Amino acid sequence: MGAKSELRRRAVLYSGGQVRRNARLHEAVLDLARRGPARGRRLVRMAYVPFTVEGAAPFFRRFERRYRAFGGTHFRCVPADLPELSRPGPARRRAEAALLESDVVYLAGGNTFYFLAHLRRSGLLEVLQRFAARGGVLAGMSAGAHLITPHIRLAGYPPFDCDVNEVGLPRRELGALDLVDLEFFPHYRHSPRYRRALADYSRRERRPLYACRDGSGLVIEGDRVTPLGDVWVFERGIERRIGRWP
């Protein structure tokens, strides 16, 4: 198996929303971890990566409470935009170690363009690729899920529901982790204008586009994509529903 294939293995993509149905996705994250490098250990080490340090503390505490209930036992917080990570040094080495020593890295929500810009600036984008190559589990919520895909162009689409590229990332710098061969649209609403917009987008792209309502998502292991909850896929302008909550 080539290096590229090694990176396409273990991820959970969340649409978002603080809803009970996300529990199925939380369980999937810990299940993947226990079947990977954490196998045979009671300790499941988890790193939380918020898109900004500002206001991150209460969200990290919520993250810790949530995953402790599902079996997580050790937690670190590594904000992507810490000023001291913008240059090589001890702070960057500590951040890299915190990620690489984890079993799960969770990429939180926020502005996707800002998030990617600071992951690049800090050198953590390459660290996350190394983490995935070692068999670590990447989980992403909304913006974090975009980052697991090949690029973040879909974060700026459609015009009526998109992130603003406030940091001015040029199109040539929109490439992301490229760990899965698909595109992901969170917070999907199954309405005519969303359906038209995503169908139009899918006509211009070769990869399948998965759209999820909040409380739903995808579990990816190897080449297998498992939908959990209300999930649709758009390909060449055609929409199919592939998942549904009972």
C-alpha positions as CSV (number, residue, x, y, z in Angstrom):
1,M,0.0,0.0,0.0
2,G,1.4,3.4,-1.0
3,A,2.0,6.4,1.3
4,K,-1.1,8.1,-0.1
5,S,-3.3,5.0,0.8
6,E,-1.8,4.9,4.3
7,L,-3.3,8.3,4.9
8,R,-6.8,7.4,3.8
9,R,-7.8,5.2,6.7
10,R,-9.4,6.3,10.0
11,A,-11.6,9.4,10.4
12,V,-15.0,10.5,11.7
13,L,-16.6,13.6,10.1
14,Y,-19.3,15.3,12.1
15,S,-21.8,17.8,10.7
16,G,-22.2,19.5,14.1
17,G,-24.9,20.6,16.4
18,Q,-25.0,19.8,20.1
19,V,-27.6,17.0,19.7
20,R,-27.9,13.6,21.4
21,R,-27.6,11.8,18.1
22,N,-23.9,12.8,17.9
23,A,-23.4,10.1,20.6
24,R,-23.2,7.4,17.8
25,L,-20.3,9.4,16.3
26,H,-18.6,9.8,19.6
27,E,-18.8,6.0,20.1
28,A,-17.3,5.5,16.6
29,V,-14.3,7.7,17.4
30,L,-13.5,5.7,20.5
31,D,-14.1,2.4,18.8
32,L,-11.7,3.3,16.0
33,A,-9.1,4.4,18.6
34,R,-9.4,1.1,20.5
35,R,-8.8,-0.9,17.3
36,G,-5.7,1.1,16.5
37,P,-2.6,2.1,18.4
38,A,-4.6,2.3,21.6
39,R,-5.5,-1.4,21.4
40,G,-4.9,-3.2,24.6
41,R,-4.6,0.0,26.7
42,R,-7.2,1.6,28.9
43,L,-5.7,5.0,28.2
44,V,-7.2,6.7,25.1
45,R,-5.3,10.0,24.6
46,M,-7.2,12.7,22.9
47,A,-6.1,16.1,21.5
48,Y,-8.5,19.0,20.9
49,V,-7.5,21.5,18.2
50,P,-9.7,24.6,18.2
51,F,-9.5,27.0,15.3
52,T,-8.6,29.9,17.7
53,V,-7.3,30.2,21.2
54,E,-9.8,33.0,22.0
55,G,-12.6,31.5,24.0
56,A,-11.4,27.9,23.6
57,A,-11.2,27.0,27.3
58,P,-14.9,26.4,27.9
59,F,-15.2,24.4,24.6
60,F,-12.3,22.3,25.6
61,R,-13.9,21.6,29.0
62,R,-17.1,20.5,27.2
63,F,-15.0,18.3,24.9
64,E,-13.3,16.7,27.9
65,R,-16.6,16.0,29.7
66,R,-18.2,14.6,26.5
67,Y,-15.5,12.1,25.6
68,R,-14.7,11.1,29.1
69,A,-18.3,9.7,29.2
70,F,-17.4,7.6,26.2
71,G,-14.1,6.3,27.5
72,G,-11.5,9.0,26.8
73,T,-9.0,9.3,29.6
74,H,-6.3,11.8,28.8
75,F,-6.9,15.2,27.1
76,R,-4.7,18.0,25.6
77,C,-5.7,21.3,24.0
78,V,-3.6,22.7,21.1
79,P,-5.1,25.9,19.6
80,A,-4.0,26.3,16.0
81,D,-3.4,30.1,16.2
82,L,-1.2,30.3,19.3
83,P,1.3,33.1,18.4
84,E,4.3,31.1,19.7
85,L,3.5,28.3,17.1
86,S,4.2,30.7,14.2
87,R,8.0,30.0,14.5
88,P,10.1,27.0,15.3
89,G,10.9,26.5,19.0
90,P,9.9,24.8,22.2
91,A,6.2,25.7,22.0
92,R,5.9,24.2,18.5
93,R,7.8,21.1,19.6
94,R,5.4,20.6,22.5
95,A,2.4,21.1,20.2
96,E,3.7,18.5,17.8
97,A,4.4,16.0,20.6
98,A,0.9,16.5,22.0
99,L,-0.6,15.6,18.6
100,L,1.7,12.7,17.7
101,E,1.4,11.1,21.2
102,S,-2.4,11.1,20.9
103,D,-4.7,8.3,19.7
104,V,-7.4,10.8,18.6
105,V,-7.0,14.3,17.3
106,Y,-10.3,16.3,17.1
107,L,-10.4,19.3,14.8
108,A,-13.2,21.7,16.1
109,G,-15.5,24.0,14.2
110,G,-15.0,27.6,13.3
111,N,-13.9,29.6,10.2
112,T,-12.4,27.0,7.9
113,F,-10.2,29.5,6.0
114,Y,-8.7,30.9,9.2
115,F,-8.2,27.4,10.6
116,L,-6.3,26.2,7.6
117,A,-4.2,29.3,7.4
118,H,-3.0,28.8,11.0
119,L,-2.5,25.1,10.6
120,R,-0.2,25.9,7.7
121,R,1.6,28.7,9.6
122,S,2.2,26.6,12.6
123,G,3.5,23.6,10.7
124,L,0.7,21.5,12.3
125,L,-0.9,20.6,9.0
126,E,2.1,18.4,8.1
127,V,2.1,17.0,11.7
128,L,-1.5,15.9,11.3
129,Q,-0.6,14.1,8.1
130,R,2.1,12.2,10.0
131,F,-0.3,11.5,12.8
132,A,-2.8,9.9,10.3
133,A,0.0,7.9,8.6
134,R,0.8,6.4,12.0
135,G,-2.8,5.1,12.3
136,G,-4.2,7.8,14.5
137,V,-7.9,8.7,14.4
138,L,-8.9,12.1,13.1
139,A,-12.3,13.5,14.0
140,G,-13.6,16.8,12.5
141,M,-16.6,18.9,13.3
142,S,-17.9,21.1,10.6
143,A,-14.8,23.2,9.7
144,G,-12.6,20.4,11.1
145,A,-14.4,17.9,8.8
146,H,-13.6,20.1,5.8
147,L,-10.0,20.0,6.7
148,I,-9.9,16.2,6.5
149,T,-10.9,16.3,2.8
150,P,-8.7,17.2,-0.2
151,H,-9.4,20.9,-0.1
152,I,-11.7,23.5,1.6
153,R,-13.3,25.1,-1.5
154,L,-16.7,23.8,-0.4
155,A,-16.4,25.9,2.8
156,G,-16.9,28.9,0.6
157,Y,-20.0,27.6,-1.1
158,P,-22.9,28.1,-1.6
159,P,-23.0,31.9,-1.3
160,F,-26.0,31.9,1.0
161,D,-24.4,29.6,3.5
162,C,-20.6,29.7,3.6
163,D,-17.5,30.8,5.6
164,V,-15.9,34.1,4.7
165,N,-12.3,34.0,3.6
166,E,-11.3,36.8,5.9
167,V,-7.6,35.8,5.8
168,G,-7.5,36.0,2.0
169,L,-6.2,32.5,1.3
170,P,-5.6,32.2,-2.4
171,R,-7.2,29.3,-4.3
172,R,-3.8,27.6,-4.7
173,E,-3.5,27.4,-0.9
174,L,-6.9,25.8,-0.2
175,G,-5.5,22.3,-0.2
176,A,-6.2,20.5,3.1
177,L,-5.2,17.2,4.7
178,D,-6.4,15.1,1.7
179,L,-7.1,12.0,3.9
180,V,-10.4,11.0,2.3
181,D,-11.4,10.9,-1.4
182,L,-14.7,12.8,-1.0
183,E,-16.1,16.2,-0.2
184,F,-18.2,17.0,2.9
185,F,-21.0,19.5,3.5
186,P,-22.1,20.0,7.1
187,H,-25.3,21.6,8.5
188,Y,-27.2,20.4,5.4
189,R,-30.9,21.4,5.0
190,H,-32.9,19.3,2.6
191,S,-34.5,22.2,0.9
192,P,-34.8,23.0,-2.8
193,R,-32.1,25.7,-2.8
194,Y,-29.6,23.5,-1.0
195,R,-30.3,20.6,-3.2
196,R,-29.9,22.7,-6.4
197,A,-26.7,24.3,-5.1
198,L,-25.0,21.0,-4.2
199,A,-26.2,19.3,-7.3
200,D,-24.7,22.1,-9.4
201,Y,-21.4,21.9,-7.5
202,S,-21.3,18.1,-7.9
203,R,-21.5,18.5,-11.7
204,R,-18.2,20.3,-11.7
205,E,-16.3,18.0,-9.4
206,R,-15.2,14.4,-9.8
207,R,-15.4,13.4,-6.1
208,P,-18.7,12.4,-4.4
209,L,-20.1,15.1,-2.1
210,Y,-21.6,13.9,1.2
211,A,-24.1,16.2,2.8
212,C,-25.2,15.7,6.4
213,R,-27.7,17.1,8.7
214,D,-26.6,18.1,12.2
215,G,-26.4,15.1,14.5
216,S,-25.2,13.0,11.5
217,G,-21.8,12.2,9.9
218,L,-19.5,9.7,8.3
219,V,-17.2,7.0,9.7
220,I,-14.3,6.2,7.4
221,E,-12.0,3.3,7.8
222,G,-9.9,2.3,4.9
223,D,-12.0,2.6,1.7
224,R,-15.2,2.0,3.6
225,V,-17.5,5.0,4.2
226,T,-20.3,4.4,6.7
227,P,-23.0,7.0,7.0
228,L,-24.6,7.6,10.5
229,G,-27.8,9.5,10.5
230,D,-29.4,11.7,7.8
231,V,-26.9,11.6,4.9
232,W,-27.1,12.3,1.2
233,V,-24.5,12.0,-1.5
234,F,-24.4,14.1,-4.7
235,E,-22.6,12.8,-7.8
236,R,-22.7,14.4,-11.3
237,G,-25.7,16.4,-10.4
238,I,-27.6,13.4,-9.0
239,E,-28.8,13.2,-5.3
240,R,-29.2,10.0,-3.4
241,R,-30.1,9.5,0.3
242,I,-27.8,6.9,1.8
243,G,-28.5,7.3,5.5
244,R,-31.5,7.9,7.8
245,W,-32.1,8.0,11.5
246,P,-34.8,5.5,12.4
